[in-house]
Amino acid sequence: MMKITLPALLIVAVSVATSSLALAQDVAAGKSSFNKCLACHSIGEGAKNKVGPVLNGLNGRKSGTVEGYAYSDANKNSGITWDEAQFKDYIKDPKLKIPGTKMAFAGIKKETEVNDLWAFISQFDKDGKIVAK
C-alpha cells in the first residue's frame, strides 16, 4: 500500500507545482504582451484613463462604465459584461466584436498570447490591486 500511495502523492505534488509554475509563466508572458496595450490603457494601482479606459477590475465589469472615460455609443450599448470568454473573443478582433468601437487595434490572434494577456489583466481588482487566485 505504501509503495502505491507514495508515488501517487509524488505525482500529485509535481502536478500541482508544475501547474502553479505554468500560471506564473502565463502572467509574466501576459505582462509582456500588455506592452502592446500600454499606449492606450493603464492597469494597476494609480492607473488613469488614457486614450482607452483603465483596465482594473475588468472581469465582471459592464462595457462602457469606467468613470471619466468617454466611450463610443457602441461600447456603452454593447450589453457586454466582461469575463474571460468575452475578453478573449473581443481582443482577437475588437471591431468585429463591437462594431463602431473607438478601439483602433488590429487584435491579438495567437491563442496562447490571448490566454496570457487575460491571465495578467484579470488579476487586478477595481482598485488596481493584485488579487490572489
N, C-alpha and C positions, 0 to 999 in steps of 0.2 A: 504494500500500500504506500509506503513512504517513497519508494522509487518512482511511482506514478505521480504522486502529489507534488513532489519537489520539482521535477521537470515541468509539470503543468504550471506551477506557480512562477517558475522562471520565465516561461513563455509569456505568461500574462504580464509580468513585470517588464519584460523587454518591450512588449507591445505598447504598454502604457507610456513608457519612456520614449519610444520612437514616435508615437502619435503626438506627444507633447512637444517634442523637438520639431516635428513637421509643422505644427501650428505656429511655433516661434518663427520658423523659416518663412511661412506664409505671410505673417505680419511684417517681417523685415522686408520681404520682397514687395509687399503691398505699400510699405512706406516709400520704397524706392520708386515704385510705379506712380505714387501720388505726386511725384515731382512734375509729372505731366499736367497735373491739376492746379499746381501752386500759382500759376499766373493769374488764375481767376478765383480760386477758392482757398480758404484757410480752415484749419482744424486745430483743436487743442485749446488749452487754457489761454484766454486773451484773444482768441480768434475774432476777426472782424469781417464784415461783408466786404467783398471786393467787386470785381466785375460780375462775379457769381456770389451766391449766399454762402455763409459758413456751413460746414457740413457736420458740426457737432450734433449728436443726437439724431442722426438721420434715420436710424432704424425705428420705425413706428411713427415717424413724423408725416403729417399730411403735406403733399406737394404745395408749394406756394405760400407757406406760412411763416417763414423766418421774418421776425420783426425788423423793419427798417430796410428791407430789400424790395426793390421794385420788380416784381415778377411779370412775365408776359401773361396775358389772359389765358393762353394755352396751358401754362403751368398751374395757374390758380384754379382753373376749371377742369383739370385732368382727372380729378377724383382719385388720384393715386395716394395711397399711404405706403410710404417707403418701407420695404423689407428686403430680404436677401434676393428673392426672385425678381421683384420689381426693379431693384437696382441693377442686377446682372443683365436683365433684358434691356433696360434703358442705356446703360453705359456702352453697349455694343453698337448702338445707333440712336443717339438721342433724338434726332429729328424724325426718325421713323416712329419711335415710341410716343413722342409728344409733338405732333406736327404744329409748327408755329412757335416752338420754344426759342428763346434768345440764345440758347447754348450753341455756340459755334465750335463744335468739336466733332471730329470725324468718328470718334468712338474707339473702343478697345475691343478687338475681335478675338484675341487669343484667350481661350478659356482659363488657362492657369493664371494669367495676369488678372483677369476679371475676378477670379476667386481670391487671389492675393490682395487685390485692392479692397474688396469687401471685408476681408479679414482685418485690414488696417483701419478702414473707416468705421466699421461697426463697433470697434472697441471704445469709442468716445461717447460719453453721455452728453446730455444737452448743455452741461457746463464746461465741456471740454476735458473732463477728467477721464482717465482710462479706467474702465470697469473690468474687474476680474471675471473671467469666463469659466 
